[in-house]
Amino acid sequence: MIDSRAIISKDAQIGNNCEIGPNAYIGENVILGDNVKVCANAYIEHSTIGEGTIISPFASVGTPPQDLGYKNEPTKVIVGKNCQIREYATIHRASGEGKSTIIGDKCLLMVSSHVAHNCELADEVILANLVTLGGHIKVGFGAFVGGMSVFHQNIRIGKMSIVSGFSAARQDILPFSKGEGRPPVPRALNVVALKRRGVALEDRTNLNKAFKLLISPDLNTTQAIEKIKSEVQTNKYIDELIEFVQTSKRGVTLHSHKKGYQSLEDEE
């Protein structure tokens, strides 16, 4: 159902069974997949919205980036399937001709969260209220970011990580980690997420051994990786962890105090 008070550009492509509420604005270069719901007073331009996604009241998708280098070149936002973009959330289109800001499938962007230009969110990412992502940030699969947290441009937030609310980071966040603070140093392995994603106990146990070595204050990064390779039975999650650290461009937040990690005690 399309409300008669909605404002829709002539070149917009509207899929089957879409709902568009009163005073919603569907601007130029917009494609809505099937079963998309655009609530009252939402604003969308230069965007492709995947099927089943809900755009809540006063959300803004595809507006120009807050980048002084942007010269109105053609760019866009791509939002995946079955996402929820809640009230007052903002997603800016990319900077750089032909580039896109990308939101994966089944993502939840809570109230007043902000995704800046050229960010890439993998599937099933959750941004809580008032999370702010600077430009060119990459967020891994299944990551959860707590409310009122802020992140410097060009960093990475690793897959299946959880960052506590009111945190701030200028460096990459380890995959599979639980972190908090300013910066959010990794305090423990995110065991709950690993269990929910079906990671086997043996893999979790070995990953935890590698994780503790990596964040140990007694080892530098090179020493930690050498010990992991020589002392821990490897698996794809450990390989991902090491690759993430070795490919970091801004550095990775690693070290806490000596007892800044937890084990998998009493897990099973």
C-alpha positions as CSV (number, residue, x, y, z in Angstrom):
1,M,0.0,0.0,0.0
2,I,1.4,3.4,-1.0
3,D,-0.1,6.4,0.9
4,S,-1.2,9.2,-1.4
5,R,0.8,11.7,0.7
6,A,4.1,9.9,-0.1
7,I,6.5,11.7,-2.4
8,I,8.0,9.3,-4.9
9,S,10.4,10.1,-7.7
10,K,9.4,9.2,-11.3
11,D,12.5,7.1,-11.7
12,A,12.1,5.1,-8.4
13,Q,11.6,1.4,-8.8
14,I,9.1,-0.1,-6.4
15,G,8.9,-3.8,-5.8
16,N,5.8,-6.0,-5.1
17,N,3.8,-5.6,-1.9
18,C,5.7,-2.6,-0.7
19,E,4.3,-0.3,2.0
20,I,5.1,3.4,1.8
21,G,3.7,5.7,4.6
22,P,2.5,9.3,4.6
23,N,5.1,12.0,3.9
24,A,7.8,9.4,3.1
25,Y,10.2,10.6,0.5
26,I,11.5,8.2,-2.1
27,G,14.0,10.2,-4.2
28,E,16.0,9.6,-7.4
29,N,17.9,6.4,-8.0
30,V,16.0,4.4,-5.5
31,I,15.2,0.7,-5.9
32,L,12.9,-1.0,-3.3
33,G,12.8,-4.8,-3.3
34,D,9.6,-6.7,-2.7
35,N,7.9,-6.4,0.7
36,V,9.9,-3.3,1.8
37,K,8.2,-1.1,4.3
38,V,9.0,2.6,4.4
39,C,7.3,4.2,7.3
40,A,5.9,7.8,7.6
41,N,8.4,10.6,7.2
42,A,11.4,8.3,6.2
43,Y,13.7,9.7,3.6
44,I,15.5,7.6,0.9
45,E,17.6,8.6,-2.1
46,H,20.3,7.0,-4.2
47,S,19.8,3.6,-2.6
48,T,18.9,0.0,-3.2
49,I,16.9,-1.6,-0.4
50,G,16.7,-5.3,-0.2
51,E,13.4,-7.2,0.2
52,G,11.7,-7.4,3.5
53,T,13.6,-4.4,5.0
54,I,11.8,-1.9,7.2
55,I,12.8,1.8,7.2
56,S,11.3,3.4,10.3
57,P,9.9,6.9,10.7
58,F,12.5,9.7,10.3
59,A,15.3,7.4,9.2
60,S,17.5,8.8,6.5
61,V,19.2,6.6,3.8
62,G,21.4,7.6,0.9
63,T,21.9,11.3,1.7
64,P,25.3,12.9,0.8
65,P,28.4,12.0,2.8
66,Q,29.9,14.3,5.4
67,D,33.1,14.4,3.4
68,L,34.6,17.6,2.2
69,G,36.1,15.7,-0.7
70,Y,32.8,14.7,-2.1
71,K,31.9,16.5,-5.3
72,N,28.4,15.1,-5.9
73,E,29.8,12.2,-7.9
74,P,27.3,9.3,-8.4
75,T,27.4,6.9,-5.5
76,K,24.8,5.0,-3.5
77,V,23.8,2.9,-0.5
78,I,23.0,-0.8,-0.7
79,V,20.9,-2.3,2.1
80,G,20.4,-6.0,2.2
81,K,17.4,-8.2,2.9
82,N,15.3,-8.2,6.1
83,C,17.1,-5.3,7.8
84,Q,15.6,-3.0,10.3
85,I,16.6,0.7,10.1
86,R,15.1,2.3,13.1
87,E,14.0,5.8,13.9
88,Y,16.4,8.6,13.1
89,A,19.1,6.2,12.0
90,T,21.3,7.7,9.2
91,I,23.2,5.9,6.4
92,H,25.2,8.2,4.1
93,R,26.0,7.2,0.5
94,A,29.6,6.7,-0.4
95,S,32.3,9.2,-1.5
96,G,34.2,8.4,-4.7
97,E,32.6,7.8,-8.1
98,G,30.8,4.4,-8.3
99,K,31.4,3.5,-4.7
100,S,28.8,2.3,-2.2
101,T,28.0,2.2,1.5
102,I,26.9,-1.4,2.2
103,I,24.6,-2.9,4.8
104,G,24.4,-6.7,4.8
105,D,21.3,-8.9,5.3
106,K,19.4,-9.1,8.6
107,C,21.2,-6.1,10.1
108,L,19.6,-4.0,12.9
109,L,20.4,-0.3,13.2
110,M,18.8,1.0,16.3
111,V,17.6,4.5,17.0
112,S,19.9,7.4,16.0
113,S,22.7,5.1,14.9
114,H,24.9,6.5,12.2
115,V,26.7,4.7,9.3
116,A,29.1,7.1,7.5
117,H,30.2,7.0,3.9
118,N,31.9,3.9,2.4
119,C,31.2,1.7,5.5
120,E,30.6,-2.0,4.9
121,L,28.6,-4.0,7.4
122,A,28.4,-7.8,6.9
123,D,25.3,-9.8,7.6
124,E,23.6,-9.8,11.0
125,V,25.4,-6.8,12.5
126,I,23.6,-5.0,15.3
127,L,24.3,-1.3,16.1
128,A,22.6,-0.2,19.3
129,N,21.2,3.3,19.9
130,L,23.5,6.2,19.0
131,V,26.4,4.2,17.7
132,T,28.5,6.3,15.4
133,L,30.7,4.8,12.7
134,G,33.2,7.0,10.9
135,G,33.8,6.6,7.2
136,H,35.3,3.5,5.6
137,I,34.7,1.3,8.6
138,K,34.2,-2.5,8.1
139,V,32.1,-4.5,10.5
140,G,32.3,-8.2,10.5
141,F,29.5,-10.8,10.5
142,G,27.4,-11.0,13.6
143,A,29.2,-8.2,15.4
144,F,27.2,-6.3,18.2
145,V,28.1,-2.7,19.1
146,G,26.7,-1.3,22.3
147,G,25.0,2.0,22.5
148,M,26.7,5.5,22.4
149,S,29.9,4.0,21.1
150,V,32.0,5.8,18.6
151,F,34.6,4.6,16.1
152,H,37.3,6.3,14.1
153,Q,37.2,6.1,10.3
154,N,39.1,3.3,8.5
155,I,39.0,0.8,11.4
156,R,37.6,-2.8,11.4
157,I,35.3,-4.3,13.9
158,G,35.8,-8.1,13.8
159,K,33.2,-10.8,13.2
160,M,31.2,-12.1,16.2
161,S,32.7,-9.5,18.5
162,I,30.8,-7.5,21.1
163,V,31.7,-4.0,22.2
164,S,30.2,-2.7,25.3
165,G,28.2,0.6,25.3
166,F,29.9,3.9,25.7
167,S,33.1,2.6,24.2
168,A,35.4,4.4,21.7
169,A,38.1,3.0,19.3
170,R,40.7,4.3,17.0
171,Q,42.1,0.8,16.2
172,D,40.7,-2.5,15.0
173,I,38.6,-4.6,17.3
174,L,39.5,-8.3,17.5
175,P,37.1,-10.9,16.0
176,F,35.3,-13.1,18.5
177,S,36.2,-10.8,21.4
178,K,34.3,-9.1,24.2
179,G,35.6,-5.6,24.8
180,E,34.8,-2.5,26.7
181,G,36.2,0.9,27.5
182,R,38.0,3.8,25.7
183,P,39.6,2.0,24.0
184,P,37.6,-1.2,24.3
185,V,40.4,-3.7,25.3
186,P,39.4,-7.3,24.8
187,R,38.4,-8.8,28.1
188,A,37.2,-12.3,27.0
189,L,36.3,-14.5,24.1
190,N,32.7,-14.0,23.0
191,V,31.7,-17.6,23.9
192,V,27.9,-17.0,23.7
193,A,28.2,-15.8,20.1
194,L,30.4,-18.7,19.2
195,K,28.0,-21.2,20.7
196,R,25.0,-19.6,19.0
197,R,26.8,-19.9,15.6
198,G,27.5,-23.6,16.2
199,V,31.3,-23.4,16.8
200,A,32.3,-26.8,18.3
201,L,33.7,-27.0,21.9
202,E,37.1,-28.1,20.7
203,D,37.4,-25.2,18.4
204,R,36.2,-22.8,21.0
205,T,38.7,-24.2,23.5
206,N,41.7,-23.9,21.1
207,L,40.5,-20.4,20.0
208,N,40.4,-19.3,23.7
209,K,44.0,-20.5,24.1
210,A,45.1,-18.5,21.1
211,F,43.1,-15.5,22.3
212,K,44.7,-15.5,25.7
213,L,48.2,-15.6,24.2
214,L,47.4,-12.8,21.8
215,I,46.2,-10.4,24.5
216,S,48.8,-11.4,27.1
217,P,50.7,-8.4,28.4
218,D,53.8,-10.6,28.6
219,L,54.1,-11.1,24.8
220,N,54.3,-8.7,21.9
221,T,52.2,-9.5,18.9
222,T,54.9,-11.3,17.0
223,Q,55.8,-13.5,20.0
224,A,52.1,-14.3,20.6
225,I,51.5,-15.4,17.0
226,E,54.7,-17.6,17.1
227,K,53.5,-19.3,20.3
228,I,50.0,-19.8,18.9
229,K,51.4,-21.5,15.8
230,S,53.7,-23.7,17.8
231,E,51.5,-24.5,20.9
232,V,47.9,-24.4,19.8
233,Q,46.0,-26.8,17.6
234,T,44.9,-24.6,14.7
235,N,41.5,-24.2,13.2
236,K,39.8,-21.8,10.8
237,Y,38.8,-19.4,13.6
238,I,42.4,-19.1,14.8
239,D,43.6,-18.6,11.2
240,E,41.1,-15.8,10.9
241,L,42.2,-14.2,14.1
242,I,45.9,-14.3,13.1
243,E,45.1,-13.0,9.6
244,F,43.0,-10.1,11.0
245,V,45.9,-9.0,13.2
246,Q,48.5,-9.3,10.5
247,T,46.5,-7.4,7.9
248,S,45.6,-4.5,10.2
249,K,46.5,-1.0,8.9
250,R,45.7,1.0,12.0
251,G,46.8,-1.6,14.6
252,V,44.6,-3.8,16.8
253,T,43.6,-3.1,20.4
254,L,45.0,-6.1,22.3
255,H,46.5,-5.7,25.7
256,S,44.8,-5.4,29.1
257,H,46.2,-6.0,32.5
258,K,47.3,-9.6,33.4
259,K,43.9,-10.8,34.5
260,G,42.0,-9.0,31.8
261,Y,40.8,-12.1,30.2
262,Q,38.5,-15.0,31.3
263,S,38.7,-18.6,30.4
264,L,36.0,-21.1,29.4
265,E,35.5,-22.4,32.9
266,D,32.3,-24.2,33.6
267,E,31.3,-23.9,30.0
268,E,30.1,-27.5,29.6
